[in-house]
């Protein structure tokens, strides 16, 4: 199989994962699509390095994560005070659907916990690949997963008990 064929196979296999990863960081469908497009362009130019890495999927995920974070930082620099107040109002939303609420909880987790839970429990990545993307060891990944799951569990239980616990 040629390098081009290998790269094409890899790119097609992670397209949805890269999109969901970018979406989980940016929260914008349009921006997530743009990020994936930009990643494919950058990865094509660096395809030999991507394919030579131990975990090519993780390599593309790390590129996506870094670009999404850069875009998010740029966007946050232009956020007005009114937007910040609107985000604070999210806490006052009445819980109608537990799945929707869980998604909201995940989106409020610290970055490493959010990405670890997204990649492990939603995308099905192995601990080694997650460690590669997050640039940490597997113990840190396990710790972030544990803390994220505990936080989600506590917040759901609190909401189900109407905050009485």
trRosetta pair geometry for C-beta under 8 A, 3 or more apart (Angstrom, degrees):
i j d omega theta_ij theta_ji phi_ij phi_ji
1 5 4.7 -121 -173 91 90 127
1 6 5.4 113 125 -59 116 85
1 9 7.7 -15 -179 -5 145 141
2 5 4.7 96 54 9 78 101
2 6 6.9 -139 97 -5 40 87
3 6 5.6 -54 -145 38 31 112
3 7 6.2 30 156 -18 66 106
3 47 6.3 110 162 127 107 121
3 48 6.7 -16 -153 -89 141 73
3 51 6.4 -147 -145 17 86 168
4 7 5.9 -54 -146 37 28 109
4 8 6.2 29 155 -19 64 108
4 47 7.8 34 -97 150 47 162
5 8 5.7 -53 -144 37 30 112
5 9 6.3 32 156 -19 64 106
6 9 5.9 -56 -150 36 28 111
6 10 6.3 27 153 -16 64 108
6 51 5.5 67 120 -124 130 135
7 10 5.7 -57 -149 39 32 112
7 11 6.0 32 155 -21 68 109
7 43 7.6 163 -160 137 111 100
7 44 7.0 102 163 -116 145 62
7 47 4.4 -21 -98 -150 143 125
7 50 7.0 81 -119 81 96 128
7 51 6.2 -80 -76 -58 80 119
8 11 5.7 -53 -142 37 28 112
8 12 6.3 25 160 -15 63 108
9 12 6.1 -59 -148 38 26 107
9 13 6.3 23 156 -20 62 112
10 13 5.8 -63 -149 36 28 110
10 14 6.5 -4 165 4 65 112
10 50 7.2 159 114 137 157 119
10 51 7.1 -153 -18 -93 157 83
10 56 5.4 -56 -143 128 143 136
10 57 7.2 -146 -160 -74 96 69
10 60 7.4 163 151 -30 109 143
11 14 6.7 -77 -147 46 24 91
11 15 6.6 52 156 -63 63 88
11 40 6.1 74 -147 -124 127 99
11 43 7.1 155 -95 102 105 138
11 60 7.8 170 -105 -113 59 155
12 15 5.9 -21 -148 -21 33 117
13 57 7.4 -75 105 -96 111 111
14 17 4.7 -63 -160 49 69 117
14 18 5.4 72 140 -28 92 100
14 57 5.3 172 -85 -133 135 88
14 60 5.5 106 108 88 158 147
14 61 7.4 -114 -168 -57 135 83
15 18 6.1 -61 -151 35 23 107
15 19 6.5 21 154 -17 61 109
15 36 6.9 72 -156 -170 67 135
16 19 5.6 -55 -148 37 33 113
16 20 6.3 29 157 -16 68 106
17 20 6.0 -57 -146 39 29 106
17 21 6.2 30 155 -20 64 109
17 57 7.4 13 87 -168 157 108
17 61 6.9 -54 135 -90 114 104
17 123 5.5 80 -131 -138 104 125
18 21 5.7 -55 -145 37 30 113
18 22 6.3 28 157 -16 65 107
18 35 7.8 -155 158 112 97 97
18 36 4.9 119 118 -115 116 98
18 39 6.1 -145 -170 75 141 157
18 60 6.2 -65 -84 144 121 110
18 61 6.8 -138 -97 -97 74 59
18 64 4.7 -160 -149 -86 89 155
19 22 5.9 -58 -148 39 28 107
19 23 6.1 27 153 -19 65 111
19 32 5.4 81 -163 151 66 114
19 33 6.9 20 -128 -87 104 55
19 36 5.1 -15 -80 -60 73 146
20 23 5.5 -55 -142 40 31 114
20 24 6.2 35 157 -24 66 104
20 32 7.9 48 -79 -168 13 142
20 118 7.4 -178 135 -178 104 114
20 122 7.4 -145 150 130 143 128
20 123 7.0 171 86 -79 136 107
21 24 5.9 -52 -147 32 28 110
21 25 6.7 18 155 -11 61 107
21 61 5.9 -169 -99 -144 173 86
21 64 5.2 78 95 117 128 135
21 65 6.4 -69 161 -71 122 76
21 68 7.1 -152 129 -16 82 157
21 115 7.7 48 -146 -134 94 90
21 118 6.8 127 -110 134 68 136
21 119 7.5 36 -101 -79 109 88
21 123 7.7 13 -65 -64 96 149
22 25 6.0 -64 -153 40 31 106
22 26 5.9 -3 165 9 71 116
22 31 7.2 -152 156 118 109 78
22 32 3.8 141 105 -138 107 77
22 35 4.1 173 -139 76 144 141
22 36 6.0 -126 3 -47 152 83
22 64 5.5 -96 -61 -179 93 107
22 67 7.7 -24 -112 87 108 100
22 68 4.6 -165 -131 -87 69 128
23 26 6.4 -68 -127 53 25 89
23 27 7.0 81 -179 -92 58 16
23 28 7.3 -140 -129 62 64 34
23 29 6.6 19 -115 -96 112 48
23 32 4.0 0 -67 -88 73 156
24 27 7.8 21 -165 -66 16 56
24 106 7.8 -57 -150 130 112 113
24 107 7.2 -145 -161 -103 72 81
24 114 6.8 175 158 156 115 109
24 115 7.5 140 110 -97 132 62
24 118 5.2 73 -170 -118 174 154
25 65 6.8 148 -59 -136 153 60
25 68 3.9 86 83 140 143 133
25 69 6.3 -79 -176 -65 139 62
25 72 6.0 -107 151 -44 94 140
25 115 7.8 22 -76 -83 100 100
26 31 4.5 -127 153 100 154 131
26 32 5.7 -169 52 -63 126 78
26 35 7.0 178 -19 -25 146 143
26 68 5.4 -116 -40 -159 99 98
26 71 6.1 -12 -100 96 122 120
26 72 5.6 -143 -102 -75 68 96
26 75 7.6 96 -145 10 90 153
27 107 7.2 74 -90 -149 109 132
28 31 3.7 57 87 20 122 111
28 32 6.2 175 88 -17 61 83
29 32 5.8 -59 -148 35 26 111
29 33 6.5 25 155 -18 63 105
30 33 5.9 -55 -153 34 30 110
30 34 6.5 29 150 -17 64 107
31 34 5.5 -53 -148 37 35 114
31 35 6.2 39 152 -23 67 104
31 68 7.9 105 138 -131 107 80
31 71 6.1 160 -173 146 121 146
31 75 8.0 -24 -111 -57 158 145
32 35 5.7 -51 -148 33 31 114
32 36 6.5 31 154 -18 64 103
32 68 7.6 19 -109 -111 67 116
33 36 5.9 -54 -150 35 31 109
33 37 6.4 32 152 -19 64 107
34 37 5.6 -56 -150 36 31 113
34 38 6.3 30 153 -17 66 107
35 38 5.7 -56 -148 39 31 110
35 39 6.2 34 153 -23 66 106
35 64 6.2 90 147 -149 114 79
35 67 5.3 152 -150 112 99 119
35 68 5.4 34 -140 -79 159 80
35 71 6.5 -106 -84 -4 113 153
36 39 5.5 -52 -146 34 31 114
36 40 6.5 34 154 -21 64 102
36 64 7.0 13 -94 -119 61 116
37 40 5.9 -53 -153 32 30 110
37 41 6.7 29 150 -18 62 105
38 41 5.6 -55 -152 35 34 113
38 42 6.3 27 154 -13 68 107
38 67 6.2 178 97 -170 127 154
39 42 5.8 -57 -144 43 31 106
39 43 5.7 28 158 -18 68 113
39 60 6.5 90 166 -163 125 85
39 63 5.3 127 -138 118 102 115
39 64 5.1 -6 -90 -83 154 78
39 67 6.2 -148 -72 22 92 154
40 43 5.8 -55 -134 43 26 109
40 44 6.2 37 159 -29 62 104
41 44 5.9 -51 -151 26 26 114
41 45 7.1 21 153 -13 59 103
42 45 6.0 -58 -158 35 34 108
42 46 6.4 -1 155 11 69 112
42 63 6.5 -172 95 -173 130 136
42 67 8.0 178 15 -68 153 140
43 46 5.9 -72 -140 59 34 90
43 47 6.3 74 151 -82 67 66
43 50 5.3 52 -160 -64 93 154
43 60 5.9 18 -102 -110 147 94
43 63 6.4 156 -70 77 100 169
44 47 5.6 -3 -152 -48 32 110
46 49 4.6 -41 175 42 94 117
46 50 5.7 103 113 -29 86 95
47 50 5.4 -52 -141 37 35 115
47 51 6.0 27 163 -13 69 108
48 51 6.1 -59 -144 43 26 104
48 52 6.0 23 157 -18 63 115
49 52 5.7 -60 -140 40 27 110
49 53 6.7 42 157 -40 62 96
49 59 7.7 -176 127 -170 83 147
50 53 6.1 -48 -162 8 29 114
50 56 5.3 73 161 -144 77 96
50 59 5.2 171 -137 110 70 142
50 60 6.5 50 -147 -60 122 86
51 56 5.8 13 -108 -101 36 137
53 56 5.4 137 64 -82 100 58
53 58 7.6 -130 131 69 132 91
53 59 4.4 119 56 -60 163 139
54 132 7.4 -147 77 -109 107 146
55 58 3.6 22 122 24 122 120
55 59 6.3 159 96 -24 68 81
55 128 7.0 -178 -71 124 143 97
55 129 5.1 177 -162 -114 146 81
55 132 5.0 134 53 56 144 173
56 59 5.2 -47 -146 29 37 119
56 60 6.6 34 157 -14 66 100
57 60 6.0 -56 -155 38 33 106
57 61 6.3 33 148 -19 66 108
57 125 7.7 -164 117 -117 128 108
57 129 6.4 -7 84 -148 106 134
58 61 5.3 -53 -144 39 35 114
58 62 6.2 39 155 -23 67 102
58 125 7.6 110 -85 -155 90 133
58 129 4.3 -154 -71 -159 119 80
58 130 7.7 -123 -118 -55 115 19
58 132 4.0 46 156 91 151 128
58 133 4.9 -125 -159 -54 88 86
59 62 5.9 -53 -150 33 27 110
59 63 6.6 28 150 -17 61 104
59 132 7.7 -50 -58 146 55 126
60 63 5.6 -51 -149 36 35 113
60 64 6.3 36 152 -19 66 106
61 64 5.5 -54 -148 38 32 113
61 65 6.1 36 153 -22 66 105
61 119 7.2 75 -170 -111 152 125
61 125 7.9 7 -55 -93 170 153
61 129 7.6 73 32 165 147 101
61 133 4.7 -40 105 -110 117 129
62 65 5.5 -50 -143 36 32 113
62 66 6.2 31 158 -18 65 106
62 132 7.0 -93 -50 132 127 80
62 133 4.7 -157 -71 -134 82 64
62 135 7.6 91 -128 -44 126 94
63 66 6.0 -58 -148 37 27 109
63 67 6.3 21 157 -13 64 110
64 67 6.0 -60 -146 41 28 106
64 68 6.0 26 158 -19 66 111
65 68 5.9 -60 -145 38 26 110
65 69 6.2 24 158 -18 64 108
65 115 6.7 44 -122 -127 130 142
65 133 6.2 109 -9 -180 149 103
66 69 5.9 -55 -147 37 28 109
66 70 6.4 31 154 -20 63 105
67 70 5.6 -52 -149 35 33 114
67 71 6.4 31 154 -17 65 105
68 71 5.7 -54 -148 38 31 110
68 72 6.2 33 152 -21 65 107
69 72 5.5 -52 -144 37 32 114
69 73 6.3 37 155 -22 64 103
69 111 7.8 46 -105 -143 119 142
70 73 5.8 -53 -151 33 29 112
70 74 6.6 30 152 -18 63 105
71 74 5.6 -54 -152 35 34 113
71 75 6.3 31 152 -18 67 106
72 75 5.6 -55 -146 38 32 110
72 76 6.1 34 155 -22 66 107
73 76 5.7 -53 -143 35 30 112
73 77 6.6 38 155 -28 62 100
74 77 5.9 -51 -158 23 30 114
74 78 7.4 9 152 -3 60 107
75 78 6.2 -73 -162 43 36 100
75 79 6.9 56 143 -50 69 93
76 79 5.3 -29 -150 -5 43 120
79 83 4.7 -113 -167 75 94 140
79 84 6.4 102 140 -50 121 86
80 83 5.2 105 59 2 69 101
80 84 7.6 -131 104 -2 42 87
81 84 5.6 -54 -155 34 40 113
81 85 6.5 40 150 -19 69 103
82 85 5.7 -52 -150 35 35 112
82 86 6.5 39 150 -22 65 103
83 86 5.5 -51 -151 32 35 115
83 87 6.7 37 151 -20 65 101
84 87 5.7 -51 -153 32 35 112
84 88 6.7 36 149 -19 64 103
85 88 5.6 -51 -152 33 36 114
85 89 6.7 44 148 -27 63 102
86 89 5.5 -50 -156 26 36 118
86 90 7.8 58 145 -38 58 84
87 90 5.9 -26 -171 -7 44 116
88 91 6.5 -33 176 8 52 111
89 92 5.5 -50 -169 29 61 114
89 93 7.9 87 139 -45 70 80
90 93 5.8 -21 -170 -16 50 116
90 104 7.0 -172 171 -160 120 124
93 104 7.6 -130 61 -130 145 169
95 98 7.1 41 177 -86 114 56
95 101 5.0 13 -132 -77 102 143
95 159 5.1 98 -47 175 157 124
96 100 7.0 2 69 52 83 137
97 100 4.1 66 81 12 108 112
97 101 6.6 175 87 -12 54 86
98 101 5.5 -54 -143 39 35 113
98 102 6.2 41 155 -25 66 103
98 156 6.9 60 -155 -144 102 112
99 102 5.6 -49 -147 32 31 113
99 103 6.7 34 152 -19 62 102
100 103 5.7 -51 -154 33 33 113
100 104 6.6 35 148 -19 64 104
101 104 5.4 -52 -152 35 36 115
101 105 6.4 39 149 -22 67 101
101 156 7.0 124 114 -109 120 81
101 159 6.4 -175 176 128 151 171
102 105 5.5 -49 -148 33 35 113
102 106 6.4 36 153 -19 65 103
102 152 6.5 48 -144 -162 85 114
102 156 6.7 10 -88 -83 86 121
103 106 5.8 -52 -149 35 31 112
103 107 6.5 31 152 -20 63 106
104 107 5.7 -58 -151 35 31 111
104 108 6.7 22 154 -15 65 108
105 108 6.0 -66 -154 37 32 106
105 109 7.1 49 148 -42 64 92
105 151 7.3 173 173 126 110 92
105 152 5.2 119 125 -121 137 76
105 155 5.1 159 -124 89 131 147
105 156 7.1 -67 -38 -54 163 83
106 109 5.8 -35 -159 0 38 117
106 114 5.9 114 171 -132 72 83
106 117 6.1 -133 -136 95 107 136
106 118 7.1 118 174 -67 127 86
106 148 7.6 47 -125 -174 74 113
106 152 6.8 16 -71 -96 73 121
107 114 6.9 64 -122 -132 25 131
109 113 4.2 -110 163 94 123 113
109 114 4.2 161 76 -64 106 83
109 117 7.0 60 54 19 168 134
109 148 5.4 33 -145 -126 153 95
109 151 6.4 131 -108 88 101 147
109 152 7.7 -32 -68 -59 124 91
110 113 4.9 76 61 16 82 108
110 114 6.7 -159 86 -11 34 93
111 114 5.7 -61 -143 37 25 111
111 115 6.1 15 164 -12 65 110
112 115 6.1 -57 -142 41 27 105
112 116 6.0 29 157 -21 63 111
112 134 5.9 83 -137 -148 90 130
112 136 7.6 37 -144 -3 130 150
112 140 7.7 -59 176 156 140 105
112 144 4.9 -102 132 -125 100 145
113 116 5.8 -56 -143 37 27 112
113 117 6.3 20 161 -13 64 108
113 144 4.8 -151 -93 -173 61 89
113 145 7.6 166 -142 -78 69 25
113 147 5.7 -89 -108 90 127 103
113 148 3.8 162 -177 -74 103 105
113 151 7.2 41 165 27 154 141
114 117 6.3 -61 -147 39 24 103
114 118 6.1 25 155 -21 62 112
114 148 7.1 169 -66 -121 34 131
115 118 5.5 -54 -142 38 31 115
115 119 6.0 22 162 -13 67 111
115 130 7.8 152 130 -154 90 96
115 133 7.2 -142 158 118 127 123
115 134 6.3 152 100 -85 131 106
116 119 6.2 -61 -143 41 24 103
116 120 5.9 6 165 -4 64 117
116 130 5.8 78 -128 -177 71 135
116 134 6.7 4 -73 -57 89 151
116 141 5.6 171 -130 -154 121 73
116 144 4.2 123 3 110 162 121
116 145 5.1 -121 141 -67 123 74
116 148 6.3 -180 75 -9 108 148
117 120 6.2 -61 -130 47 26 99
117 121 5.2 -18 -172 23 68 119
117 122 7.2 60 138 -8 66 99
117 144 7.9 -127 -35 134 78 90
117 145 6.2 140 -79 -125 70 68
117 148 4.4 -136 -49 132 127 153
117 149 7.1 161 -106 -58 119 71
117 152 7.7 129 -137 -33 161 140
118 121 7.5 -45 -94 52 8 81
118 122 5.2 -37 -158 37 47 127
118 123 6.4 39 144 -9 66 108
119 122 7.3 -4 -44 53 9 85
119 123 4.9 -40 -144 47 41 126
119 125 4.3 -29 166 29 94 132
119 129 7.4 -148 168 106 128 101
119 130 4.9 149 103 -103 138 101
119 133 6.7 177 -97 51 164 153
120 123 7.4 31 -6 54 11 81
120 124 7.4 47 -172 -108 30 15
120 125 6.0 -77 -85 59 46 81
120 127 7.4 30 -105 -83 116 62
120 130 6.0 -10 -60 -66 93 151
120 141 7.7 135 -58 171 132 109
120 145 5.8 -13 42 -107 161 128
121 145 7.8 141 -33 -143 106 106
125 129 4.5 -115 -177 83 110 126
125 130 5.2 130 108 -55 125 88
125 133 7.9 -1 161 -2 165 136
126 129 4.9 93 59 7 79 102
126 130 7.2 -148 95 -5 40 88
127 130 5.7 -56 -147 38 34 111
127 131 6.1 38 154 -23 68 106
127 138 4.7 61 148 -140 120 104
127 141 5.3 151 -155 96 87 146
127 142 6.9 7 -133 -58 132 84
128 131 5.7 -54 -150 35 29 113
128 132 6.5 33 150 -22 62 105
128 138 6.6 -27 -83 -83 52 115
129 132 5.5 -51 -152 32 34 115
129 133 6.6 31 152 -16 66 104
130 133 5.8 -55 -150 37 34 109
130 134 6.0 13 159 -1 69 113
130 141 4.9 111 104 -136 119 138
131 134 6.2 -65 -136 51 26 97
131 135 7.9 116 166 -66 54 4
131 136 5.7 -107 -148 78 73 62
131 137 5.9 1 -148 -165 128 18
131 138 5.0 -58 -64 -73 143 59
131 140 7.3 114 -120 60 90 96
131 141 5.1 -89 -72 -35 80 134
132 135 7.5 17 179 -74 27 45
134 140 7.3 -150 113 108 132 118
134 141 6.5 149 44 -89 144 92
134 144 7.8 -143 -157 20 168 164
136 140 3.9 -74 150 73 131 147
136 141 6.5 158 88 -47 109 77
137 140 5.3 102 58 7 68 100
137 141 7.4 -125 107 -4 40 89
138 141 5.3 -50 -150 34 41 116
138 142 6.3 43 152 -20 70 101
139 142 5.7 -51 -149 36 33 111
139 143 6.3 33 151 -19 65 106
140 143 5.5 -53 -145 37 33 113
140 144 6.2 33 155 -18 66 105
141 144 5.8 -56 -148 38 29 109
141 145 6.3 30 153 -19 64 107
142 145 5.7 -55 -147 37 30 112
142 146 6.3 31 154 -20 64 107
143 146 5.8 -55 -148 36 30 112
143 147 6.3 25 156 -15 64 108
144 147 5.9 -55 -143 40 30 108
144 148 6.1 32 157 -21 65 109
145 148 5.8 -57 -145 37 28 111
145 149 6.2 24 159 -16 65 108
146 149 6.0 -57 -146 38 27 107
146 150 6.3 25 156 -18 63 109
147 150 5.7 -55 -145 38 30 111
147 151 6.2 31 156 -20 65 108
148 151 5.8 -57 -149 37 28 111
148 152 6.3 28 155 -18 64 107
149 152 5.8 -54 -146 37 31 111
149 153 6.1 32 156 -20 65 109
150 153 5.7 -56 -146 38 29 112
150 154 6.2 27 157 -17 65 109
151 154 5.9 -56 -145 38 28 109
151 155 6.2 22 159 -15 64 110
152 155 6.0 -62 -147 40 26 106
152 156 6.2 23 158 -17 65 109
153 156 6.0 -59 -147 37 26 108
153 157 6.3 23 158 -15 64 110
154 157 5.9 -58 -146 39 28 109
154 158 6.2 29 156 -20 64 108
155 158 5.6 -52 -144 36 31 113
155 159 6.3 30 156 -18 64 106
156 159 5.8 -56 -148 38 31 109
156 160 6.2 29 154 -19 66 108
157 160 5.7 -55 -143 37 31 110
157 161 6.3 13 160 -3 65 112
157 165 6.7 -39 134 52 100 150
158 161 6.1 -70 -147 49 26 99
158 163 5.7 38 172 -100 90 51
158 165 5.9 -125 -109 59 67 100
159 162 7.4 30 -175 -81 33 29
159 163 7.3 19 -98 -52 36 72
161 164 4.9 -110 148 45 98 90
161 165 4.9 44 94 -12 154 106
